């Protein structure tokens, strides 16, 4: 079957991240559509003819999609969408149907997986919504269409049928991640457009070494999902391929919790050191899953940045949201990471249940004491499928427009704080960190010890000024 995978264009000129753990607009990062590359590789493995166009990455308009549809004449179009760019992304399906009404349109979005009826009602040109385990479910959909089998046999989807909207049970979450072929990087013209935060260390790519997270944070869309790791051998195979084929310099491991399996991390690091692949890499993890020894090993293996989900400097808030983290553990992780010579990127959430000015001030104090290299301050968002969403529904019994689910503009407050208070607190948080002279001194010292980071530091300083003074921290983290 002939299939076209599409990463829709940028939203009002702003790049969009359309990946499972991160479905947002992001002014200063351009990521390759890794999940679409995974799907493409599996489809080819199953014998389908696959094409891909990354309109977002290469900053191309929808007119290019029209040209590709006419040139390729696909039987199915697959694309990802996000809540805040929903209507814009759905133009992909609308355009496909306008070219050929027989094209099957297939959309993928994790965040809205529990709202499949609302999604289908708001997307008249969408035939099938893949809401669960895109890596295996999407190829199963294509196989089913190709063989003219009933769609109700495919788990993890919602779809149009004569009597309305059909929905199937969730797909199997325990598939073998190692069984997937390497992503179909060859479907991209090159990796030139892609970077995160600042265009230093290119060529750059993201990469998943695992999926899922067993922890149960009340605000997180992937909380409590089955953790599916790739083996160290498969990870190294992909890294070697990227180095040989694309001369890759920087990789961002896009997992939720990279260091969940310490032995796996140690094996990856020791092999990177032994093989001297000369790749710098970033990862995301939890503050209580690192220690000095592991961090120094990671640094020797090329790790130059770690993102920690700290969320709050208040133990009360951390306990309320089931973060399973102590404030002191967050402080230790940041300090140890700095000692190892690794940059620290920390995310915080303002407006979780129980938040008031006293707990916000505890977070401000935490930031001033730890001075992470960079910080992302978000407002709490009641994403569908999370326990936070259920809590908010009880307190605010009204329907939410899912298009407003964005982390830089509060749509709900707490008992003590209004949405306007939280938006104000968010701007205050950025000012407290970035206008702190000690933060500048700390980062200047880091650059003096690591001259290779000079370009990144200069670009990041300009980003801060641009974000804060011009854009008011909209679509930027």
C-alpha positions in Angstrom: 0.0 0.0 0.0 1.3 3.5 -0.9 1.5 5.7 2.2 2.5 9.3 2.8 3.6 10.4 6.3 3.3 14.1 7.0 4.6 16.4 9.8 2.3 19.4 9.3 3.7 22.9 8.9 4.7 25.3 11.7 2.0 27.0 13.6 1.9 30.8 12.9 5.6 30.4 12.0 6.4 28.7 15.3 7.9 25.2 15.2 5.8 22.4 16.7 7.0 19.3 18.6 4.7 16.5 17.7 6.0 13.6 19.8 4.2 11.5 22.4 5.8 13.0 25.5 5.9 16.5 24.1 3.0 17.8 22.0 3.6 21.6 22.1 4.7 24.6 20.1 8.3 25.5 20.9 9.8 28.7 19.5 13.5 27.6 19.9 13.6 23.9 19.0 13.1 22.1 15.7 13.0 18.3 16.1 12.8 15.7 13.4 9.5 13.7 13.4 11.1 10.6 15.1 7.9 8.8 15.7 6.9 9.1 12.0 10.3 7.7 11.1 9.7 4.8 13.4 6.3 4.1 11.8 7.8 4.5 8.3 10.5 1.9 9.0 8.0 -0.6 10.3 5.7 0.0 7.3 8.5 -0.7 4.9 9.5 -3.8 6.9 5.9 -5.0 6.3 6.1 -4.4 2.5 4.4 -1.0 2.1 5.6 1.8 -0.1 6.4 4.8 2.1 7.0 8.5 1.5 7.5 11.3 4.1 7.4 15.0 4.1 8.5 17.1 7.1 6.8 20.5 6.5 7.5 21.6 10.1 11.3 20.8 10.0 12.0 22.4 6.6 9.6 25.3 7.2 7.4 24.4 4.2 3.8 25.6 3.6 0.7 23.4 3.0 1.1 24.1 -0.7 4.0 21.7 -0.6 1.7 19.0 0.7 -0.6 19.6 -2.2 2.3 19.0 -4.6 3.4 15.9 -2.8 -0.1 14.4 -2.8 -0.4 15.0 -6.6 3.0 13.6 -7.2 2.7 10.5 -5.0 -1.0 9.7 -5.2 -1.0 7.9 -1.8 -3.7 5.6 -0.6 -3.3 6.7 3.0 -1.9 9.8 4.7 -0.6 9.6 8.3 0.1 12.6 10.4 0.5 13.7 14.1 -1.4 16.5 15.7 -1.4 18.4 19.0 -4.2 19.9 21.1 -3.1 23.5 20.7 -2.5 23.2 17.0 -5.4 20.9 16.4 -7.4 22.9 13.7 -4.2 23.8 11.9 -2.9 20.2 11.8 -6.3 18.9 10.7 -5.8 20.8 7.4 -3.6 17.9 6.5 -6.6 15.6 6.4 -8.8 18.2 4.7 -6.2 18.8 1.9 -5.8 15.1 1.4 -9.5 14.6 1.0 -9.8 17.5 -1.3 -7.2 15.9 -3.6 -8.7 12.5 -3.5 -11.7 11.6 -1.3 -10.7 7.9 -1.3 -7.4 8.6 0.7 -7.6 7.2 4.2 -6.6 9.9 6.7 -5.0 8.7 9.9 -4.1 11.1 12.8 -2.0 10.4 15.9 -2.1 12.2 19.2 -1.3 10.9 22.7 -2.6 13.8 24.8 -6.2 13.5 23.7 -6.4 9.7 23.7 -9.3 9.7 26.3 -11.3 12.2 24.2 -11.6 10.2 21.0 -15.3 11.1 20.5 -14.5 14.8 20.8 -11.5 14.5 18.5 -13.5 12.8 15.8 -16.4 15.2 16.2 -14.1 18.2 15.6 -12.2 16.6 12.7 -14.7 15.8 9.9 -12.0 14.8 7.5 -10.2 12.4 9.8 -11.0 8.7 9.1 -9.0 7.0 11.9 -7.5 8.3 15.2 -4.6 6.3 16.5 -4.7 7.0 20.2 -2.5 4.2 21.7 0.9 2.7 20.9 1.5 4.4 17.6 4.6 2.3 16.7 2.6 -0.9 16.3 -1.0 0.3 16.0 -0.4 2.5 13.0 1.2 -0.2 10.9 -1.6 -2.6 12.0 -4.1 0.0 10.6 -2.4 0.1 7.3 -2.2 -3.7 7.1 -5.9 -3.9 7.9 -6.9 -1.3 5.2 -4.6 -3.0 2.7 -6.2 -6.4 3.3 -9.8 -5.0 3.4 -10.3 -6.3 6.9 -12.6 -4.7 9.4 -11.0 -1.9 11.5 -12.7 -3.2 14.7 -9.9 -5.8 14.7 -7.3 -3.2 15.4 -6.7 -2.2 19.0 -5.9 1.3 20.1 -8.0 3.3 17.6 -11.2 5.3 17.0 -12.6 5.3 13.5 -15.6 6.3 11.4 -18.2 3.8 10.5 -21.7 3.9 9.0 -23.4 4.1 12.4 -21.1 6.7 13.9 -17.7 6.4 15.7 -16.2 3.1 16.5 -13.6 2.7 19.2 -11.5 -0.4 20.2 -9.7 -1.4 23.4 -6.2 -0.1 24.1 -3.4 -1.8 22.3 -0.9 -4.1 23.9 1.6 -1.9 25.8 4.2 -4.6 26.3 5.6 -5.1 22.8 9.3 -5.7 22.4 10.8 -2.3 21.6 14.0 -3.9 20.3 11.9 -5.6 17.6 11.3 -2.3 15.7 13.7 -1.6 12.8 15.9 1.5 12.9 13.9 4.7 12.1 13.8 5.5 8.4 16.2 8.5 8.5 16.7 8.2 4.7 13.2 9.6 4.1 14.5 13.0 5.3 16.5 15.1 2.8 19.1 15.8 5.5 19.3 16.6 9.3 20.3 20.3 8.7 17.1 22.0 10.2 17.1 20.2 13.5 18.3 21.5 16.8 17.2 21.9 20.4 17.4 25.3 22.3 20.2 26.6 20.2 21.7 25.5 16.8 25.0 24.3 18.4 26.5 20.8 17.9 24.8 20.0 14.6 24.0 17.6 13.0 21.5 16.9 15.8 18.8 14.3 16.3 16.5 13.1 19.0 16.3 9.4 19.9 14.2 7.2 22.1 16.0 4.6 24.2 12.8 3.6 26.1 9.1 4.5 26.3 6.7 4.9 29.3 7.2 5.8 32.9 6.1 3.7 36.0 5.9 6.7 38.3 2.5 8.1 39.0 2.7 11.9 39.0 -0.8 13.3 39.0 -0.2 15.9 36.2 1.7 13.7 33.7 0.1 12.2 30.6 2.5 9.2 30.6 2.3 8.5 34.3 1.9 4.8 35.2 2.5 3.6 31.6 4.5 0.4 31.0 8.3 1.1 30.7 9.6 -0.5 27.5 13.4 -0.2 27.2 15.6 -0.8 24.2 18.7 -2.8 24.9 22.1 -1.1 25.1 23.1 -3.1 22.0 20.2 -1.6 19.9 20.9 1.9 21.2 24.5 1.7 20.3 23.7 0.2 16.9 21.6 3.3 16.1 24.3 5.7 17.4 27.0 4.0 15.3 24.7 4.3 12.3 24.0 8.0 12.9 27.7 8.7 13.4 28.8 6.8 10.2 25.9 7.9 8.0 25.2 11.5 9.2 28.4 12.4 11.2 26.0 13.1 14.1 27.5 15.3 16.8 24.6 15.8 19.3 21.8 13.4 20.4 18.9 14.2 22.8 17.6 11.0 24.3 14.0 11.8 24.5 12.9 9.2 27.0 10.9 10.3 30.1 13.4 8.6 32.5 16.7 7.7 30.9 18.4 6.4 34.1 15.6 4.2 35.3 17.8 1.1 34.7 21.2 2.0 36.1 23.0 -1.1 34.7 21.7 -0.3 31.2 23.0 3.3 31.4 26.4 2.1 32.7 26.6 -0.3 29.7 25.7 2.4 27.2 28.2 4.8 28.8 31.1 2.3 28.9 30.6 1.4 25.3 30.5 5.0 24.2 33.8 5.6 26.1 35.5 2.5 24.7 34.4 3.2 21.1 35.1 6.9 21.3 32.1 7.8 19.2 32.6 11.5 20.1 28.8 12.2 20.4 27.6 14.7 23.0 24.2 13.9 24.4 21.4 15.1 26.6 18.8 13.1 28.5 15.7 13.5 30.8 15.4 11.8 34.2 14.3 12.0 37.8 16.4 13.6 40.4 16.5 10.6 42.7 17.7 8.3 40.0 21.3 9.7 39.8 24.3 9.9 42.1 27.8 11.3 41.8 29.4 8.2 40.4 26.8 7.7 37.7 26.9 11.4 36.7 30.7 11.4 36.4 30.5 8.3 34.2 27.8 9.9 32.1 30.0 13.0 31.6 33.0 10.9 30.5 30.6 9.2 28.0 29.6 12.5 26.4 26.6 13.7 28.5 26.6 17.5 28.4 23.0 18.2 29.7 20.4 16.6 31.9 16.8 17.7 32.3 15.2 17.1 35.7 11.5 17.4 36.4 11.7 19.1 39.8 8.2 20.6 39.6 8.2 22.4 43.0 10.5 23.5 45.8 7.7 22.7 48.3 7.5 19.3 49.8 3.8 19.8 50.4 3.2 20.2 46.7 5.4 17.3 45.7 3.5 15.0 48.0 0.1 16.3 46.8 1.0 15.5 43.2 2.5 12.1 44.0 5.9 13.1 42.6 7.7 10.5 44.9 10.6 13.0 45.3 12.1 14.9 48.2 13.1 18.5 47.8 16.6 17.6 49.1 17.0 15.0 46.4 16.3 17.7 43.8 19.0 19.9 45.3 21.5 17.1 45.5 20.9 16.1 41.9 21.5 19.6 40.6 24.6 20.1 42.7 26.1 16.8 41.7 25.3 17.3 38.1 27.1 20.7 38.1 30.1 19.0 39.9 30.3 16.5 37.0 30.4 19.4 34.5 27.0 18.7 33.1 24.5 21.4 32.4 21.3 21.2 34.4 17.9 22.0 32.8 15.0 21.9 35.3 11.3 22.1 34.8 8.8 23.5 37.4 5.0 23.5 37.5 3.2 26.4 39.2 -0.5 25.9 40.2 -0.6 22.3 41.2 -3.3 21.4 43.9 -2.5 23.1 47.2 -0.4 25.9 45.6 -0.4 29.3 47.2 2.0 32.1 47.4 3.9 30.5 50.3 4.6 27.3 48.3 5.5 29.4 45.2 8.0 31.3 47.3 9.5 28.0 48.3 10.0 27.2 44.7 11.5 30.7 44.1 13.9 30.0 47.0 14.8 26.6 45.6 15.7 28.2 42.3 17.8 30.8 43.9 19.7 28.3 46.0 20.4 25.8 43.1 20.7 28.1 40.1 20.2 25.5 37.4 21.8 26.2 34.0 18.3 26.7 32.6 14.8 26.4 33.8 11.3 25.9 32.3 8.5 27.3 34.4 5.0 26.0 33.4 1.6 26.5 34.7 -0.3 23.4 35.7 -2.4 22.0 32.8 -5.2 19.5 33.4 -4.4 17.2 30.5 -7.1 14.6 29.7 -6.4 11.2 31.2 -4.4 12.5 34.2 -5.6 12.5 37.8 -5.1 16.2 37.8 -7.8 16.4 35.1 -10.2 14.5 37.3 -9.4 16.7 40.3 -10.0 19.9 38.3 -13.3 18.5 36.8 -14.7 18.1 40.3 -13.7 21.6 41.4 -14.6 23.3 38.1 -17.5 21.3 36.6 -17.3 22.7 33.1 -16.0 21.6 29.7 -12.5 22.6 28.7 -11.6 23.5 25.1 -8.6 21.2 24.6 -7.1 23.7 22.2 -6.3 25.9 25.3 -4.2 23.2 27.0 -0.9 25.0 26.9 1.7 25.4 29.6 2.3 29.1 29.3 -1.2 30.3 30.0 -3.2 29.1 33.0 -6.8 28.1 32.4 -7.5 27.1 36.0 -6.3 28.3 39.4 -6.1 26.9 42.8 -8.1 27.6 46.0 -5.7 30.5 46.7 -4.5 31.6 43.3 -6.3 32.8 40.2 -5.1 31.9 36.7 -3.8 35.5 36.4 -1.8 35.0 39.6 -0.2 31.9 38.2 0.7 33.6 34.9 2.2 36.4 36.9 4.1 34.0 39.1 5.5 32.3 36.0 7.0 35.5 34.7 8.3 36.3 38.2 10.1 32.9 38.3 12.0 33.6 35.0 13.0 37.0 36.3 14.2 35.6 39.6 16.5 33.2 37.9 17.7 35.1 34.8 18.1 38.4 36.5 20.2 36.9 39.3 23.8 38.0 39.0 25.0 34.7 40.6 23.3 32.8 37.8 25.3 34.7 35.2 28.5 34.3 37.2 27.9 30.5 37.5 27.2 30.1 33.8 30.2 32.3 32.8 32.4 30.0 34.9 31.0 27.0 33.2 31.8 28.4 29.8 35.3 29.2 30.9 35.8 25.6 31.9 34.0 24.4 28.8 34.9 26.7 25.9 32.9 24.6 23.4 29.8 25.8 25.1 30.5 29.5 24.2 28.3 29.5 21.1 25.5 27.8 22.9 25.8 30.2 25.8 25.6 33.3 23.6 22.6 32.0 21.6 20.9 31.1 24.9 21.5 34.6 26.3 19.9 36.1 23.2 17.0 33.6 23.5 16.3 34.7 27.1 16.2 38.4 26.1 14.0 37.6 23.1 11.6 35.5 25.1 11.3 37.7 28.1 11.3 41.2 26.6 9.6 40.5 23.2 7.4 37.4 23.4 6.5 37.4 27.1 7.5 33.8 27.4 4.9 32.6 24.9 5.6 29.3 23.0 9.0 29.2 24.6 10.6 27.3 27.5 
